[in-house]
Each structure stands twice: as C-alpha cells, then as structure tokens.
Amino acid sequence: MLVVALLAGGAVYANRAEIGGLSKTGTAYGARIACSCRYIAGRSLTDCEKDFVAGMELVRLSEDEETRSVTASIPLIASQTATFREGQGCALEPWQG
C-alpha cells in the first residue's frame, strides 16, 4: 500500500504544472459560468452546476450574495472568483501567480 501511495504521489508531483494549470482554468471557467447563470439568468447555484462540462466533478461552487460573486474551487488546489457588475456582467478577479 505504501508503494502505491508513493507512486501516486510521484505521479502527481511530476505532473504538478499541468494539474495546476488545468485546475486554475477549470475553476475560472466554473466561476464565470456560474456567476452568469446565477446573477444574469437568475437560476439557483445548484441548478447552475448542470451547465458544467464533463470532467468538472471536483469543482465546488459558493456564492457571496452581498458582493454578487461566485467562487469556484477545487479544494486545496485552485480557486477563482467572478463578480457581477451592473452593465458589465460577470468578470473574473485577476489571477494570482
């Protein structure tokens, strides 16, 4: 079991750049789509998850109704927020590093 865990950890470490890039892109897409769904279309956040494409099962959504923003995250890996602004629609917050 220890050998399998070490091999899996090594595989994740070797592919960390690709995993990080895909995670950041996936959360950015999720935040933007869910923000538009929630604050432009007026649907519930749970219903907005139906708009995700295959492979986005790890992305979790949360919202801040006060700031009219939606955050999409893959726990411990990546997170991105999109905020609704009247007249501009939903825009992503600037990416960090």
N, C-alpha and C positions, 0 to 999 in steps of 0.2 A: 504494500500500500504506500509505503514511504517513497519507493522508487517511482511509482505512478505520479505521486504529488510533485516530486522533484522534476520529472519530465514535463508535466503540465506547467509548472512554474517557469521552467526554462523556455518553453514554447511561448508563453505569454511575454516573458522578458525579451525574447528575440524579436517579437512582432509588436513591441510596445508603441512604436511610432505609428504603424498602420492602425492599430487598435485605437490609439488616442485620436488620430485624425478622423476615423470613421465615427467614433463616439461624439466628437465635437460637431461634426457635420450632421449626424442624426439628431442630436439634441437641438441644434439650431433649426433644422427643418421642423422638428416636432413643436418647438416653441412658437415659431412663426405661423404654422398651420393651425395650431390650437388657439392662438390668440385671435386670428381672423375668424375662426369658427365660433369662438365664444363671444367676442365683442363686436363683430360685424354681423354675423349670421344669427347671433342670439341663442345659440344652442348650449346645452349643458356641457361641462368639461368631459364628463363620462361619454356623452354622445360624440364628442369631438375625436376621441380615441379611435372611433371607427374609420376615420379618414387616414390613419397611418397605413403605410405600405408594409408588406411582409418583411420581417426581419427587425421590426421596431418593438418587439415584445418587451424588451428590457427598459424602454423609455417610460418614465413616470412623469405625470403632469401635476402641477399645483398652481393655484392662482392667488393673486392678491387683488381683491375686488377694489380696494381703496386706490391703488395705483393703476388699476386696469391692466395688469400684466399677467402673463403666464410663463412659468418656468418649467422647462423640460429637463429631466436629469436621468442619468444612468448612475445610480448610487456609487460613490467613491471613485468615479471615473471622469464624468463630464457633466456640465450643467450650462444651460443657456436660457436667457430671458428675453421675451418680446413684449413690448409695451404698446398699447393702443393710444394714439393721439388723434383727437378730432381733426379731420381734414387731411391727415397724413396716413391713417390706417395703422397697421401693426408694423413696428420696426424692431429689429434685434438690437440688443445692447451691444456695445463694442466687445469684440473678442479679446480675451486676455491671453497673451503669450501663446 
